[in-house]
Amino acid sequence: MSKSPVPLAVVEKMIKEVDPNIRVSDSAKEAMSDFLNDIAKNIARKAIVYAEHAGRVTVKDVDVKQVREEMSRLLLI
């Protein structure tokens, strides 16, 4: 599967939502994009496991929400 990172403009917008006055280097945007892409792929993998466990071949929002809940407990967010 090819890598399709989060667009750099989206990354910059996310950072600017936290602090509109901060400047963001291109290398920082690329690093965060890669990191978010890795996280998204891990979420997808776990959601697929939940869907398969439920006997489905379709990932549903309930699967993604379950992963979010699991990750929130681990990260305490």
mmCIF file of the N, C-alpha and C atoms, coordinates in Angstrom:
data_MODEL
# 
_entry.id   MODEL 
# 
loop_
_atom_site.group_PDB 
_atom_site.id 
_atom_site.type_symbol 
_atom_site.label_atom_id 
_atom_site.label_alt_id 
_atom_site.label_comp_id 
_atom_site.label_asym_id 
_atom_site.label_entity_id 
_atom_site.label_seq_id 
_atom_site.pdbx_PDB_ins_code 
_atom_site.Cartn_x 
_atom_site.Cartn_y 
_atom_site.Cartn_z 
_atom_site.occupancy 
_atom_site.B_iso_or_equiv 
_atom_site.pdbx_formal_charge 
_atom_site.auth_seq_id 
_atom_site.auth_comp_id 
_atom_site.auth_asym_id 
_atom_site.auth_atom_id 
_atom_site.pdbx_PDB_model_num 
ATOM 1   N N  . MET A 1 1  ? 0.847   -1.176  0.000  1.00 0.00 ? 1  MET A N  1 
ATOM 2   C CA . MET A 1 1  ? 0.000   0.000   0.000  1.00 0.00 ? 1  MET A CA 1 
ATOM 3   C C  . MET A 1 1  ? 0.890   1.236   0.000  1.00 0.00 ? 1  MET A C  1 
ATOM 4   N N  . SER A 1 2  ? 0.574   2.211   -0.830 1.00 0.00 ? 2  SER A N  1 
ATOM 5   C CA . SER A 1 2  ? 1.398   3.408   -0.902 1.00 0.00 ? 2  SER A CA 1 
ATOM 6   C C  . SER A 1 2  ? 1.084   4.336   0.260  1.00 0.00 ? 2  SER A C  1 
ATOM 7   N N  . LYS A 1 3  ? 2.073   5.148   0.566  1.00 0.00 ? 3  LYS A N  1 
ATOM 8   C CA . LYS A 1 3  ? 1.936   6.078   1.667  1.00 0.00 ? 3  LYS A CA 1 
ATOM 9   C C  . LYS A 1 3  ? 1.218   7.328   1.172  1.00 0.00 ? 3  LYS A C  1 
ATOM 10  N N  . SER A 1 4  ? 0.168   7.726   1.848  1.00 0.00 ? 4  SER A N  1 
ATOM 11  C CA . SER A 1 4  ? -0.541  8.951   1.477  1.00 0.00 ? 4  SER A CA 1 
ATOM 12  C C  . SER A 1 4  ? -0.672  9.816   2.726  1.00 0.00 ? 4  SER A C  1 
ATOM 13  N N  . PRO A 1 5  ? 0.350   10.605  2.988  1.00 0.00 ? 5  PRO A N  1 
ATOM 14  C CA . PRO A 1 5  ? 0.350   11.393  4.227  1.00 0.00 ? 5  PRO A CA 1 
ATOM 15  C C  . PRO A 1 5  ? -0.728  12.466  4.252  1.00 0.00 ? 5  PRO A C  1 
ATOM 16  N N  . VAL A 1 6  ? -0.999  12.920  5.441  1.00 0.00 ? 6  VAL A N  1 
ATOM 17  C CA . VAL A 1 6  ? -1.925  14.021  5.634  1.00 0.00 ? 6  VAL A CA 1 
ATOM 18  C C  . VAL A 1 6  ? -1.322  15.240  4.926  1.00 0.00 ? 6  VAL A C  1 
ATOM 19  N N  . PRO A 1 7  ? -2.110  15.969  4.143  1.00 0.00 ? 7  PRO A N  1 
ATOM 20  C CA . PRO A 1 7  ? -1.573  17.136  3.426  1.00 0.00 ? 7  PRO A CA 1 
ATOM 21  C C  . PRO A 1 7  ? -0.916  18.138  4.386  1.00 0.00 ? 7  PRO A C  1 
ATOM 22  N N  . LEU A 1 8  ? 0.190   18.704  3.942  1.00 0.00 ? 8  LEU A N  1 
ATOM 23  C CA . LEU A 1 8  ? 0.953   19.624  4.789  1.00 0.00 ? 8  LEU A CA 1 
ATOM 24  C C  . LEU A 1 8  ? 0.132   20.848  5.185  1.00 0.00 ? 8  LEU A C  1 
ATOM 25  N N  . ALA A 1 9  ? -0.737  21.309  4.298  1.00 0.00 ? 9  ALA A N  1 
ATOM 26  C CA . ALA A 1 9  ? -1.582  22.461  4.624  1.00 0.00 ? 9  ALA A CA 1 
ATOM 27  C C  . ALA A 1 9  ? -2.519  22.131  5.783  1.00 0.00 ? 9  ALA A C  1 
ATOM 28  N N  . VAL A 1 10 ? -2.997  20.901  5.820  1.00 0.00 ? 10 VAL A N  1 
ATOM 29  C CA . VAL A 1 10 ? -3.883  20.469  6.910  1.00 0.00 ? 10 VAL A CA 1 
ATOM 30  C C  . VAL A 1 10 ? -3.100  20.417  8.221  1.00 0.00 ? 10 VAL A C  1 
ATOM 31  N N  . VAL A 1 11 ? -1.880  19.899  8.157  1.00 0.00 ? 11 VAL A N  1 
ATOM 32  C CA . VAL A 1 11 ? -1.035  19.836  9.352  1.00 0.00 ? 11 VAL A CA 1 
ATOM 33  C C  . VAL A 1 11 ? -0.791  21.246  9.893  1.00 0.00 ? 11 VAL A C  1 
ATOM 34  N N  . GLU A 1 12 ? -0.434  22.162  9.000  1.00 0.00 ? 12 GLU A N  1 
ATOM 35  C CA . GLU A 1 12 ? -0.181  23.536  9.442  1.00 0.00 ? 12 GLU A CA 1 
ATOM 36  C C  . GLU A 1 12 ? -1.433  24.143  10.067 1.00 0.00 ? 12 GLU A C  1 
ATOM 37  N N  . LYS A 1 13 ? -2.584  23.901  9.464  1.00 0.00 ? 13 LYS A N  1 
ATOM 38  C CA . LYS A 1 13 ? -3.841  24.422  10.002 1.00 0.00 ? 13 LYS A CA 1 
ATOM 39  C C  . LYS A 1 13 ? -4.112  23.870  11.399 1.00 0.00 ? 13 LYS A C  1 
ATOM 40  N N  . MET A 1 14 ? -3.843  22.579  11.599 1.00 0.00 ? 14 MET A N  1 
ATOM 41  C CA . MET A 1 14 ? -4.049  21.969  12.913 1.00 0.00 ? 14 MET A CA 1 
ATOM 42  C C  . MET A 1 14 ? -3.153  22.623  13.956 1.00 0.00 ? 14 MET A C  1 
ATOM 43  N N  . ILE A 1 15 ? -1.897  22.849  13.602 1.00 0.00 ? 15 ILE A N  1 
ATOM 44  C CA . ILE A 1 15 ? -0.963  23.479  14.538 1.00 0.00 ? 15 ILE A CA 1 
ATOM 45  C C  . ILE A 1 15 ? -1.385  24.913  14.821 1.00 0.00 ? 15 ILE A C  1 
ATOM 46  N N  . LYS A 1 16 ? -1.793  25.637  13.784 1.00 0.00 ? 16 LYS A N  1 
ATOM 47  C CA . LYS A 1 16 ? -2.210  27.036  13.943 1.00 0.00 ? 16 LYS A CA 1 
ATOM 48  C C  . LYS A 1 16 ? -3.484  27.157  14.780 1.00 0.00 ? 16 LYS A C  1 
ATOM 49  N N  . GLU A 1 17 ? -4.314  26.113  14.800 1.00 0.00 ? 17 GLU A N  1 
ATOM 50  C CA . GLU A 1 17 ? -5.504  26.146  15.656 1.00 0.00 ? 17 GLU A CA 1 
ATOM 51  C C  . GLU A 1 17 ? -5.109  26.144  17.128 1.00 0.00 ? 17 GLU A C  1 
ATOM 52  N N  . VAL A 1 18 ? -3.975  25.548  17.421 1.00 0.00 ? 18 VAL A N  1 
ATOM 53  C CA . VAL A 1 18 ? -3.483  25.514  18.801 1.00 0.00 ? 18 VAL A CA 1 
ATOM 54  C C  . VAL A 1 18 ? -2.835  26.848  19.159 1.00 0.00 ? 18 VAL A C  1 
ATOM 55  N N  . ASP A 1 19 ? -2.042  27.401  18.238 1.00 0.00 ? 19 ASP A N  1 
ATOM 56  C CA . ASP A 1 19 ? -1.383  28.693  18.467 1.00 0.00 ? 19 ASP A CA 1 
ATOM 57  C C  . ASP A 1 19 ? -1.253  29.414  17.130 1.00 0.00 ? 19 ASP A C  1 
ATOM 58  N N  . PRO A 1 20 ? -2.135  30.370  16.863 1.00 0.00 ? 20 PRO A N  1 
ATOM 59  C CA . PRO A 1 20 ? -2.124  31.051  15.573 1.00 0.00 ? 20 PRO A CA 1 
ATOM 60  C C  . PRO A 1 20 ? -0.858  31.855  15.299 1.00 0.00 ? 20 PRO A C  1 
ATOM 61  N N  . ASN A 1 21 ? -0.092  32.149  16.332 1.00 0.00 ? 21 ASN A N  1 
ATOM 62  C CA . ASN A 1 21 ? 1.098   32.978  16.172 1.00 0.00 ? 21 ASN A CA 1 
ATOM 63  C C  . ASN A 1 21 ? 2.371   32.181  15.908 1.00 0.00 ? 21 ASN A C  1 
ATOM 64  N N  . ILE A 1 22 ? 2.271   30.865  15.969 1.00 0.00 ? 22 ILE A N  1 
ATOM 65  C CA . ILE A 1 22 ? 3.459   30.022  15.809 1.00 0.00 ? 22 ILE A CA 1 
ATOM 66  C C  . ILE A 1 22 ? 3.777   29.840  14.329 1.00 0.00 ? 22 ILE A C  1 
ATOM 67  N N  . ARG A 1 23 ? 5.061   29.753  14.036 1.00 0.00 ? 23 ARG A N  1 
ATOM 68  C CA . ARG A 1 23 ? 5.494   29.432  12.678 1.00 0.00 ? 23 ARG A CA 1 
ATOM 69  C C  . ARG A 1 23 ? 5.857   27.952  12.650 1.00 0.00 ? 23 ARG A C  1 
ATOM 70  N N  . VAL A 1 24 ? 5.649   27.327  11.493 1.00 0.00 ? 24 VAL A N  1 
ATOM 71  C CA . VAL A 1 24 ? 5.873   25.886  11.380 1.00 0.00 ? 24 VAL A CA 1 
ATOM 72  C C  . VAL A 1 24 ? 6.781   25.630  10.178 1.00 0.00 ? 24 VAL A C  1 
ATOM 73  N N  . SER A 1 25 ? 7.905   24.981  10.425 1.00 0.00 ? 25 SER A N  1 
ATOM 74  C CA . SER A 1 25 ? 8.826   24.682  9.335  1.00 0.00 ? 25 SER A CA 1 
ATOM 75  C C  . SER A 1 25 ? 8.259   23.577  8.451  1.00 0.00 ? 25 SER A C  1 
ATOM 76  N N  . ASP A 1 26 ? 8.735   23.538  7.205  1.00 0.00 ? 26 ASP A N  1 
ATOM 77  C CA . ASP A 1 26 ? 8.298   22.485  6.288  1.00 0.00 ? 26 ASP A CA 1 
ATOM 78  C C  . ASP A 1 26 ? 8.670   21.107  6.822  1.00 0.00 ? 26 ASP A C  1 
ATOM 79  N N  . SER A 1 27 ? 9.859   20.991  7.416  1.00 0.00 ? 27 SER A N  1 
ATOM 80  C CA . SER A 1 27 ? 10.277  19.680  7.932  1.00 0.00 ? 27 SER A CA 1 
ATOM 81  C C  . SER A 1 27 ? 9.405   19.244  9.108  1.00 0.00 ? 27 SER A C  1 
ATOM 82  N N  . ALA A 1 28 ? 8.945   20.200  9.925  1.00 0.00 ? 28 ALA A N  1 
ATOM 83  C CA . ALA A 1 28 ? 8.043   19.864  11.034 1.00 0.00 ? 28 ALA A CA 1 
ATOM 84  C C  . ALA A 1 28 ? 6.691   19.400  10.505 1.00 0.00 ? 28 ALA A C  1 
ATOM 85  N N  . LYS A 1 29 ? 6.204   20.064  9.460  1.00 0.00 ? 29 LYS A N  1 
ATOM 86  C CA . LYS A 1 29 ? 4.926   19.662  8.858  1.00 0.00 ? 29 LYS A CA 1 
ATOM 87  C C  . LYS A 1 29 ? 5.042   18.262  8.264  1.00 0.00 ? 29 LYS A C  1 
ATOM 88  N N  . GLU A 1 30 ? 6.150   17.984  7.603  1.00 0.00 ? 30 GLU A N  1 
ATOM 89  C CA . GLU A 1 30 ? 6.352   16.654  7.011  1.00 0.00 ? 30 GLU A CA 1 
ATOM 90  C C  . GLU A 1 30 ? 6.436   15.580  8.088  1.00 0.00 ? 30 GLU A C  1 
ATOM 91  N N  . ALA A 1 31 ? 7.161   15.886  9.183  1.00 0.00 ? 31 ALA A N  1 
ATOM 92  C CA . ALA A 1 31 ? 7.299   14.915  10.268 1.00 0.00 ? 31 ALA A CA 1 
ATOM 93  C C  . ALA A 1 31 ? 5.944   14.622  10.911 1.00 0.00 ? 31 ALA A C  1 
ATOM 94  N N  . MET A 1 32 ? 5.159   15.671  11.141 1.00 0.00 ? 32 MET A N  1 
ATOM 95  C CA . MET A 1 32 ? 3.852   15.471  11.762 1.00 0.00 ? 32 MET A CA 1 
ATOM 96  C C  . MET A 1 32 ? 2.915   14.735  10.807 1.00 0.00 ? 32 MET A C  1 
ATOM 97  N N  . SER A 1 33 ? 2.984   15.046  9.525  1.00 0.00 ? 33 SER A N  1 
ATOM 98  C CA . SER A 1 33 ? 2.168   14.358  8.535  1.00 0.00 ? 33 SER A CA 1 
ATOM 99  C C  . SER A 1 33 ? 2.472   12.866  8.528  1.00 0.00 ? 33 SER A C  1 
ATOM 100 N N  . ASP A 1 34 ? 3.748   12.522  8.538  1.00 0.00 ? 34 ASP A N  1 
ATOM 101 C CA . ASP A 1 34 ? 4.146   11.108  8.570  1.00 0.00 ? 34 ASP A CA 1 
ATOM 102 C C  . ASP A 1 34 ? 3.651   10.429  9.841  1.00 0.00 ? 34 ASP A C  1 
ATOM 103 N N  . PHE A 1 35 ? 3.782   11.123  10.964 1.00 0.00 ? 35 PHE A N  1 
ATOM 104 C CA . PHE A 1 35 ? 3.352   10.578  12.252 1.00 0.00 ? 35 PHE A CA 1 
ATOM 105 C C  . PHE A 1 35 ? 1.846   10.336  12.261 1.00 0.00 ? 35 PHE A C  1 
ATOM 106 N N  . LEU A 1 36 ? 1.078   11.319  11.790 1.00 0.00 ? 36 LEU A N  1 
ATOM 107 C CA . LEU A 1 36 ? -0.376  11.168  11.744 1.00 0.00 ? 36 LEU A CA 1 
ATOM 108 C C  . LEU A 1 36 ? -0.786  10.043  10.800 1.00 0.00 ? 36 LEU A C  1 
ATOM 109 N N  . ASN A 1 37 ? -0.069  9.906   9.695  1.00 0.00 ? 37 ASN A N  1 
ATOM 110 C CA . ASN A 1 37 ? -0.345  8.820   8.758  1.00 0.00 ? 37 ASN A CA 1 
ATOM 111 C C  . ASN A 1 37 ? -0.116  7.463   9.422  1.00 0.00 ? 37 ASN A C  1 
ATOM 112 N N  . ASP A 1 38 ? 0.983   7.350   10.179 1.00 0.00 ? 38 ASP A N  1 
ATOM 113 C CA . ASP A 1 38 ? 1.254   6.101   10.896 1.00 0.00 ? 38 ASP A CA 1 
ATOM 114 C C  . ASP A 1 38 ? 0.154   5.786   11.896 1.00 0.00 ? 38 ASP A C  1 
ATOM 115 N N  . ILE A 1 39 ? -0.289  6.813   12.626 1.00 0.00 ? 39 ILE A N  1 
ATOM 116 C CA . ILE A 1 39 ? -1.360  6.624   13.607 1.00 0.00 ? 39 ILE A CA 1 
ATOM 117 C C  . ILE A 1 39 ? -2.642  6.177   12.906 1.00 0.00 ? 39 ILE A C  1 
ATOM 118 N N  . ALA A 1 40 ? -2.976  6.819   11.791 1.00 0.00 ? 40 ALA A N  1 
ATOM 119 C CA . ALA A 1 40 ? -4.192  6.477   11.057 1.00 0.00 ? 40 ALA A CA 1 
ATOM 120 C C  . ALA A 1 40 ? -4.160  5.029   10.572 1.00 0.00 ? 40 ALA A C  1 
ATOM 121 N N  . LYS A 1 41 ? -3.000  4.581   10.109 1.00 0.00 ? 41 LYS A N  1 
ATOM 122 C CA . LYS A 1 41 ? -2.881  3.192   9.656  1.00 0.00 ? 41 LYS A CA 1 
ATOM 123 C C  . LYS A 1 41 ? -3.058  2.217   10.820 1.00 0.00 ? 41 LYS A C  1 
ATOM 124 N N  . ASN A 1 42 ? -2.530  2.570   11.985 1.00 0.00 ? 42 ASN A N  1 
ATOM 125 C CA . ASN A 1 42 ? -2.700  1.706   13.154 1.00 0.00 ? 42 ASN A CA 1 
ATOM 126 C C  . ASN A 1 42 ? -4.160  1.661   13.590 1.00 0.00 ? 42 ASN A C  1 
ATOM 127 N N  . ILE A 1 43 ? -4.833  2.791   13.524 1.00 0.00 ? 43 ILE A N  1 
ATOM 128 C CA . ILE A 1 43 ? -6.264  2.823   13.840 1.00 0.00 ? 43 ILE A CA 1 
ATOM 129 C C  . ILE A 1 43 ? -7.027  1.928   12.867 1.00 0.00 ? 43 ILE A C  1 
ATOM 130 N N  . ALA A 1 44 ? -6.690  2.019   11.596 1.00 0.00 ? 44 ALA A N  1 
ATOM 131 C CA . ALA A 1 44 ? -7.354  1.188   10.588 1.00 0.00 ? 44 ALA A CA 1 
ATOM 132 C C  . ALA A 1 44 ? -7.134  -0.290  10.865 1.00 0.00 ? 44 ALA A C  1 
ATOM 133 N N  . ARG A 1 45 ? -5.900  -0.664  11.193 1.00 0.00 ? 45 ARG A N  1 
ATOM 134 C CA . ARG A 1 45 ? -5.611  -2.077  11.482 1.00 0.00 ? 45 ARG A CA 1 
ATOM 135 C C  . ARG A 1 45 ? -6.464  -2.581  12.646 1.00 0.00 ? 45 ARG A C  1 
ATOM 136 N N  . LYS A 1 46 ? -6.525  -1.794  13.711 1.00 0.00 ? 46 LYS A N  1 
ATOM 137 C CA . LYS A 1 46 ? -7.297  -2.216  14.877 1.00 0.00 ? 46 LYS A CA 1 
ATOM 138 C C  . LYS A 1 46 ? -8.791  -2.249  14.573 1.00 0.00 ? 46 LYS A C  1 
ATOM 139 N N  . ALA A 1 47 ? -9.271  -1.288  13.806 1.00 0.00 ? 47 ALA A N  1 
ATOM 140 C CA . ALA A 1 47 ? -10.693 -1.256  13.441 1.00 0.00 ? 47 ALA A CA 1 
ATOM 141 C C  . ALA A 1 47 ? -11.048 -2.479  12.599 1.00 0.00 ? 47 ALA A C  1 
ATOM 142 N N  . ILE A 1 48 ? -10.153 -2.897  11.734 1.00 0.00 ? 48 ILE A N  1 
ATOM 143 C CA . ILE A 1 48 ? -10.386 -4.102  10.923 1.00 0.00 ? 48 ILE A CA 1 
ATOM 144 C C  . ILE A 1 48 ? -10.511 -5.324  11.827 1.00 0.00 ? 48 ILE A C  1 
ATOM 145 N N  . VAL A 1 49 ? -9.673  -5.395  12.853 1.00 0.00 ? 49 VAL A N  1 
ATOM 146 C CA . VAL A 1 49 ? -9.749  -6.518  13.792 1.00 0.00 ? 49 VAL A CA 1 
ATOM 147 C C  . VAL A 1 49 ? -11.118 -6.542  14.467 1.00 0.00 ? 49 VAL A C  1 
ATOM 148 N N  . TYR A 1 50 ? -11.609 -5.384  14.904 1.00 0.00 ? 50 TYR A N  1 
ATOM 149 C CA . TYR A 1 50 ? -12.927 -5.331  15.547 1.00 0.00 ? 50 TYR A CA 1 
ATOM 150 C C  . TYR A 1 50 ? -14.030 -5.740  14.572 1.00 0.00 ? 50 TYR A C  1 
ATOM 151 N N  . ALA A 1 51 ? -13.941 -5.276  13.329 1.00 0.00 ? 51 ALA A N  1 
ATOM 152 C CA . ALA A 1 51 ? -14.951 -5.634  12.332 1.00 0.00 ? 51 ALA A CA 1 
ATOM 153 C C  . ALA A 1 51 ? -14.939 -7.142  12.081 1.00 0.00 ? 51 ALA A C  1 
ATOM 154 N N  . GLU A 1 52 ? -13.743 -7.702  11.915 1.00 0.00 ? 52 GLU A N  1 
ATOM 155 C CA . GLU A 1 52 ? -13.641 -9.146  11.676 1.00 0.00 ? 52 GLU A CA 1 
ATOM 156 C C  . GLU A 1 52 ? -14.153 -9.940  12.875 1.00 0.00 ? 52 GLU A C  1 
ATOM 157 N N  . HIS A 1 53 ? -13.843 -9.466  14.084 1.00 0.00 ? 53 HIS A N  1 
ATOM 158 C CA . HIS A 1 53 ? -14.319 -10.140 15.296 1.00 0.00 ? 53 HIS A CA 1 
ATOM 159 C C  . HIS A 1 53 ? -15.854 -10.151 15.349 1.00 0.00 ? 53 HIS A C  1 
ATOM 160 N N  . ALA A 1 54 ? -16.462 -9.093  14.795 1.00 0.00 ? 54 ALA A N  1 
ATOM 161 C CA . ALA A 1 54 ? -17.925 -9.005  14.763 1.00 0.00 ? 54 ALA A CA 1 
ATOM 162 C C  . ALA A 1 54 ? -18.502 -9.765  13.571 1.00 0.00 ? 54 ALA A C  1 
ATOM 163 N N  . GLY A 1 55 ? -17.640 -10.420 12.784 1.00 0.00 ? 55 GLY A N  1 
ATOM 164 C CA . GLY A 1 55 ? -18.110 -11.197 11.649 1.00 0.00 ? 55 GLY A CA 1 
ATOM 165 C C  . GLY A 1 55 ? -18.448 -10.362 10.428 1.00 0.00 ? 55 GLY A C  1 
ATOM 166 N N  . ARG A 1 56 ? -17.883 -9.149  10.364 1.00 0.00 ? 56 ARG A N  1 
ATOM 167 C CA . ARG A 1 56 ? -18.150 -8.263  9.240  1.00 0.00 ? 56 ARG A CA 1 
ATOM 168 C C  . ARG A 1 56 ? -16.923 -8.106  8.365  1.00 0.00 ? 56 ARG A C  1 
ATOM 169 N N  . VAL A 1 57 ? -17.146 -7.740  7.106  1.00 0.00 ? 57 VAL A N  1 
ATOM 170 C CA . VAL A 1 57 ? -16.051 -7.389  6.203  1.00 0.00 ? 57 VAL A CA 1 
ATOM 171 C C  . VAL A 1 57 ? -16.035 -5.882  5.970  1.00 0.00 ? 57 VAL A C  1 
ATOM 172 N N  . THR A 1 58 ? -16.888 -5.177  6.675  1.00 0.00 ? 58 THR A N  1 
ATOM 173 C CA . THR A 1 58 ? -16.987 -3.722  6.565  1.00 0.00 ? 58 THR A CA 1 
ATOM 174 C C  . THR A 1 58 ? -16.621 -3.086  7.898  1.00 0.00 ? 58 THR A C  1 
ATOM 175 N N  . VAL A 1 59 ? -15.686 -2.151  7.859  1.00 0.00 ? 59 VAL A N  1 
ATOM 176 C CA . VAL A 1 59 ? -15.358 -1.374  9.052  1.00 0.00 ? 59 VAL A CA 1 
ATOM 177 C C  . VAL A 1 59 ? -16.440 -0.319  9.209  1.00 0.00 ? 59 VAL A C  1 
ATOM 178 N N  . LYS A 1 60 ? -17.008 -0.250  10.408 1.00 0.00 ? 60 LYS A N  1 
ATOM 179 C CA . LYS A 1 60 ? -18.059 0.728   10.702 1.00 0.00 ? 60 LYS A CA 1 
ATOM 180 C C  . LYS A 1 60 ? -17.553 1.737   11.723 1.00 0.00 ? 60 LYS A C  1 
ATOM 181 N N  . ASP A 1 61 ? -18.328 2.786   11.892 1.00 0.00 ? 61 ASP A N  1 
ATOM 182 C CA . ASP A 1 61 ? -17.949 3.814   12.849 1.00 0.00 ? 61 ASP A CA 1 
ATOM 183 C C  . ASP A 1 61 ? -17.777 3.251   14.251 1.00 0.00 ? 61 ASP A C  1 
ATOM 184 N N  . VAL A 1 62 ? -18.556 2.238   14.592 1.00 0.00 ? 62 VAL A N  1 
ATOM 185 C CA . VAL A 1 62 ? -18.451 1.634   15.911 1.00 0.00 ? 62 VAL A CA 1 
ATOM 186 C C  . VAL A 1 62 ? -17.062 1.020   16.129 1.00 0.00 ? 62 VAL A C  1 
ATOM 187 N N  . ASP A 1 63 ? -16.465 0.505   15.074 1.00 0.00 ? 63 ASP A N  1 
ATOM 188 C CA . ASP A 1 63 ? -15.122 -0.076  15.173 1.00 0.00 ? 63 ASP A CA 1 
ATOM 189 C C  . ASP A 1 63 ? -14.086 1.015   15.436 1.00 0.00 ? 63 ASP A C  1 
ATOM 190 N N  . VAL A 1 64 ? -14.207 2.106   14.697 1.00 0.00 ? 64 VAL A N  1 
ATOM 191 C CA . VAL A 1 64 ? -13.266 3.224   14.868 1.00 0.00 ? 64 VAL A CA 1 
ATOM 192 C C  . VAL A 1 64 ? -13.450 3.840   16.254 1.00 0.00 ? 64 VAL A C  1 
ATOM 193 N N  . LYS A 1 65 ? -14.695 3.969   16.686 1.00 0.00 ? 65 LYS A N  1 
ATOM 194 C CA . LYS A 1 65 ? -14.956 4.525   18.017 1.00 0.00 ? 65 LYS A CA 1 
ATOM 195 C C  . LYS A 1 65 ? -14.389 3.629   19.108 1.00 0.00 ? 65 LYS A C  1 
ATOM 196 N N  . GLN A 1 66 ? -14.445 2.333   18.912 1.00 0.00 ? 66 GLN A N  1 
ATOM 197 C CA . GLN A 1 66 ? -13.876 1.396   19.881 1.00 0.00 ? 66 GLN A CA 1 
ATOM 198 C C  . GLN A 1 66 ? -12.363 1.578   19.965 1.00 0.00 ? 66 GLN A C  1 
ATOM 199 N N  . VAL A 1 67 ? -11.724 1.750   18.822 1.00 0.00 ? 67 VAL A N  1 
ATOM 200 C CA . VAL A 1 67 ? -10.276 1.990   18.804 1.00 0.00 ? 67 VAL A CA 1 
ATOM 201 C C  . VAL A 1 67 ? -9.967  3.303   19.513 1.00 0.00 ? 67 VAL A C  1 
ATOM 202 N N  . ARG A 1 68 ? -10.770 4.311   19.248 1.00 0.00 ? 68 ARG A N  1 
ATOM 203 C CA . ARG A 1 68 ? -10.553 5.612   19.899 1.00 0.00 ? 68 ARG A CA 1 
ATOM 204 C C  . ARG A 1 68 ? -10.652 5.485   21.416 1.00 0.00 ? 68 ARG A C  1 
ATOM 205 N N  . GLU A 1 69 ? -11.666 4.764   21.862 1.00 0.00 ? 69 GLU A N  1 
ATOM 206 C CA . GLU A 1 69 ? -11.840 4.568   23.303 1.00 0.00 ? 69 GLU A CA 1 
ATOM 207 C C  . GLU A 1 69 ? -10.627 3.844   23.897 1.00 0.00 ? 69 GLU A C  1 
ATOM 208 N N  . GLU A 1 70 ? -10.177 2.809   23.208 1.00 0.00 ? 70 GLU A N  1 
ATOM 209 C CA . GLU A 1 70 ? -9.019  2.045   23.666 1.00 0.00 ? 70 GLU A CA 1 
ATOM 210 C C  . GLU A 1 70 ? -7.767  2.929   23.721 1.00 0.00 ? 70 GLU A C  1 
ATOM 211 N N  . MET A 1 71 ? -7.561  3.710   22.677 1.00 0.00 ? 71 MET A N  1 
ATOM 212 C CA . MET A 1 71 ? -6.387  4.588   22.631 1.00 0.00 ? 71 MET A CA 1 
ATOM 213 C C  . MET A 1 71 ? -6.484  5.682   23.682 1.00 0.00 ? 71 MET A C  1 
ATOM 214 N N  . SER A 1 72 ? -7.689  6.191   23.907 1.00 0.00 ? 72 SER A N  1 
ATOM 215 C CA . SER A 1 72 ? -7.881  7.252   24.911 1.00 0.00 ? 72 SER A CA 1 
ATOM 216 C C  . SER A 1 72 ? -7.504  6.748   26.301 1.00 0.00 ? 72 SER A C  1 
ATOM 217 N N  . ARG A 1 73 ? -7.864  5.512   26.593 1.00 0.00 ? 73 ARG A N  1 
ATOM 218 C CA . ARG A 1 73 ? -7.497  4.945   27.902 1.00 0.00 ? 73 ARG A CA 1 
ATOM 219 C C  . ARG A 1 73 ? -5.988  4.828   28.026 1.00 0.00 ? 73 ARG A C  1 
ATOM 220 N N  . LEU A 1 74 ? -5.338  4.417   26.945 1.00 0.00 ? 74 LEU A N  1 
ATOM 221 C CA . LEU A 1 74 ? -3.888  4.252   26.979 1.00 0.00 ? 74 LEU A CA 1 
ATOM 222 C C  . LEU A 1 74 ? -3.154  5.580   27.084 1.00 0.00 ? 74 LEU A C  1 
ATOM 223 N N  . LEU A 1 75 ? -3.679  6.597   26.392 1.00 0.00 ? 75 LEU A N  1 
ATOM 224 C CA . LEU A 1 75 ? -3.023  7.901   26.363 1.00 0.00 ? 75 LEU A CA 1 
ATOM 225 C C  . LEU A 1 75 ? -3.558  8.850   27.427 1.00 0.00 ? 75 LEU A C  1 
ATOM 226 N N  . LEU A 1 76 ? -4.618  8.416   28.104 1.00 0.00 ? 76 LEU A N  1 
ATOM 227 C CA . LEU A 1 76 ? -5.264  9.241   29.133 1.00 0.00 ? 76 LEU A CA 1 
ATOM 228 C C  . LEU A 1 76 ? -5.731  10.568  28.580 1.00 0.00 ? 76 LEU A C  1 
ATOM 229 N N  . ILE A 1 77 ? -6.374  10.513  27.387 1.00 0.00 ? 77 ILE A N  1 
ATOM 230 C CA . ILE A 1 77 ? -6.914  11.740  26.790 1.00 0.00 ? 77 ILE A CA 1 
ATOM 231 C C  . ILE A 1 77 ? -8.419  11.657  26.708 1.00 0.00 ? 77 ILE A C  1 
# 
